[in-house]
Amino acid sequence: MASQEKEVFRDSIGTINDSGKRNFIYPKKPKGKFTNYRTYVSWILLTMLVTFPFIKVRGNQFMLLNLSERKFNIFGYPFWPQDFYLLVISVLVGVVFIIVFTVIFGRIFCGWMCPQTIFLEMVFRKIEFAIEGDRHKQIKLNKQGWTPEKIRKKALKWTIFFIISFTIANVFLAYFIGGDELIQHIKEGPFVRLGTFIKLLVFTGVFYFVFTWFREQACIIVCPYGRLQGVLLDNKSINVAYDYKRGENEKGRKKIRKDEDRKALGYGDCIDCKQCVAVCPTGIDIRNGTQLECVNCTACIDACDEIMDKVGFEKGLIKYASEDNIAKGEKFKLTARLKFYSAVLLLLIGLLISLLFVRNDVDATIVRLPGKMFYTEGENIKNVYTFKVINKTVKHIDDVSLKLINHKGEITMIGGNTEIKKQGLAEGTIFVLIPKVDLKSSEEKIKIGVYSKGKLIETVITNFPGPIK
């Protein structure tokens, strides 16, 4: 019964009150070592997010996810629908990496690298602190009537929030249509590209809604990662954790009094100041243990360290640690499960790198024209094919021809040799003629080479029907 009472906090979330209504969180402005580190990391990640759609590598946009035209660039490498298998392996690598990362470090991704957390805590929340003040000032402002001061501050904050949301929507649009295309749209104006502009406003509204009102609910209610960590975490996973053995001792927490010997009285180092709760962006009490709502943002670590420093106690009452580290003093070590995940991850990374190295800049497809039988011309057999050659590079490929490699005979291209524009497609019809004596079966496998200025750039194997032997 006692253990059930201790776990009663898990029956509800901090953002919902007893009547079932939204309980708005007003976290205190965090400060400290980890907050500074997270700020530096967020600057780097925000810079990467904003610049990636406009950086070019060998003429390719650094990151592009153009779904409508099925063009994808990952780190400057173009991926076409024919490279879908590489995309699948890349996604698998990402999923397994997140699994391994979560098994070791818990939900640290959410607090340090997730765009939702970075935008909310490092952009929107900082603007809110600058305009409305810290926790208590924000609560006071929201409780008072619509005074000129409140109208001025709210109008300023919401205007800035809308501008930033509009900017974020433009940046994300650049990932889907291309940085150059976005700049062209801006130059032409919203009325020329009205459809795109309306979509832009819709996404601006979504971002504005999320960062102005929905906020931490996205992490608690919408994001599936919090549920995933419940499956992946174990007692050896490193999380932001409260050292309950040190903090509680025998008699639990207690407000501090001058010149008292807390250890002799049986009390722990936690002075129940609740500063860890005040700074939490999801409104939880980390002292209750690992929880779904915790995003490992480390704000509670900085707040607790500051209090410990003031009262003269050792820092680290809240820290990065595993359950076994706190309960048994065990150091982190590789488990069988972690070794298995790591091995799978390394195999997938090795496979992806290998496939990237053998991936061609040209992809060719040659198929027989449906419904057509082979022709007999004297001692030769002729078949009709259609071909498609995709140029994945940012350079033109000139004087493209097709030739037989493992059979004697000839290939006639309708219209003669062709060229393929950068990141373009060439297609057409060819006649393949092979002497009957060179055919060993009625379904011969032939190899056709794709040449540019006499240089072999791709090979294709296809069937060549002929008379039954």
C-alpha positions, 0 to 999 in steps of 0.5 A, a space after each residue: 500500500 505504501 509503495 502504491 501511494 508513492 507511485 500515485 504521481 504517475 496517475 496524472 501529468 503535471 500539465 493537467 489539474 485535478 479538474 482535467 483542465 490545462 495547467 499552464 507551466 511557468 518554469 523559472 529561468 534556468 542558469 548554470 553549467 549545463 544550461 550554458 552547454 545546452 545553449 552552445 549546442 542549440 546555437 550550433 544546431 540552429 545554425 545548421 538547421 537554417 543554413 543546410 538548405 542553402 549550402 551547396 556541395 558539388 552543385 547539390 543542395 546540402 539537404 533536400 527532401 523534395 517529395 513532389 519531384 522525388 528528389 532527395 539530397 542527404 549531405 550533398 549526395 543526391 538520392 533518386 527513387 532508384 536509391 530508395 533502398 539506401 534511404 531505407 537503410 539510412 532510416 534503419 541506421 537512425 532508428 537503431 542509433 536512437 535505440 542504442 543512444 536511449 539505452 545508454 543515455 535515456 532521453 538526452 536527445 529530447 533535452 539537447 537536440 530535439 528541434 521542439 525543445 531547442 526552439 521552445 527553450 532556447 528561442 521562444 522561452 528566452 524571448 518570453 523571459 526578456 519581455 515578461 520577466 521570470 516565473 513569478 512576474 509571468 504568473 502575476 502578469 497573466 493573473 491581472 486584467 488587461 492593463 496597458 502594460 499587459 497589452 503592450 507586453 503580450 502584443 510584443 511577444 505574440 508579434 515576435 513569436 509570429 515573425 519567428 514562426 513565419 521564419 521557421 516555416 520558410 526554412 522548413 519550406 526550403 528543405 522541401 522545395 529547395 533553397 534557390 526555389 524559396 528565394 525565387 518565390 520570395 522575389 516574385 512575391 506572395 501573389 504570384 505564388 499564392 498557393 505556396 504562400 497559403 501553405 506557408 501561412 498554414 505551417 506558420 499557424 501550426 508552429 505559432 500554435 505549438 510554441 505559443 500555447 501547446 508547448 510541452 504538451 507536444 513532448 508529453 502527449 504527441 511525441 512517441 519517444 517518451 513511450 519508447 523510452 519506457 521500453 528501452 530504459 533499464 536500471 543501467 541507463 544513464 538519466 537525469 536522476 535524483 540521488 535519493 539515498 543521499 537526499 532522503 537518508 533515513 528520515 527523508 527531506 527537511 527544510 534546512 536550519 542553521 547549525 543543525 547536524 542533519 546527518 545525526 538527525 537522520 535527514 538527507 541533503 535535500 532541503 525540500 526547496 522545490 527549485 528543481 520543480 520550479 525550473 522544470 519545463 514539464 512541471 514534474 518533480 524529478 525526486 519521484 524518479 524517472 518519468 515519462 514527462 522528463 526530457 533530460 533538459 538538466 535544468 533541475 541539475 543546475 538549480 539543485 547545484 546552485 542551492 547545494 552551493 549556497 547551503 554548503 553541501 556537495 553538488 550532484 544531488 541531482 545528476 546524470 546517473 543510472 538507477 544501479 549507480 545510485 542504489 548500488 554504486 555500480 559504474 556503467 558497463 556494456 550489457 548483452 542487449 547493448 552489445 547486440 544493438 551496437 553490433 547491429 548498428 555497426 553492421 548497418 553503418 558498414 552496409 550503408 557506407 559500402 553501398 554508397 561507395 559502389 553507387 553509380 552516378 548513372 542509373 539505367 533501365 532497359 526493358 523489351 517493348 511489351 507485346 512485341 515478338 522478336 524479328 528474324 532478319 536473315 541469320 540475325 534476331 532483332 528485338 525492340 527495347 525502351 531505355 531510361 538513363 538517369 543522370 544523378 550528377 550536376 554535370 551534363 553527360 554528352 554523346 551517350 550511346 549503347 553497345 553490346 558487351 558480351 555478344 556480337 551484334 549491334 544496337 541502333 538508337 532511334 534518333 542517334 546518340 543522346 545527351 542527359 542534362 544534369 540531374 535529368 533523364 534520357 529515354 528512347 527506343 533501341 533495336 538490338 540485333 544479334 546473330 542467331 548462332 550466338 544465341 544459346 537459349 530462347 531467353 538469352 541474358 545480354 549485357 548492354 553498356 552505356 557509354 559517354 564519349 566512348 567511356 563505359 559509365 553503366 551496364 545493364 543486363 536484360 533478356 533477349 528472346 529468340 527462337 527455341 533451340 
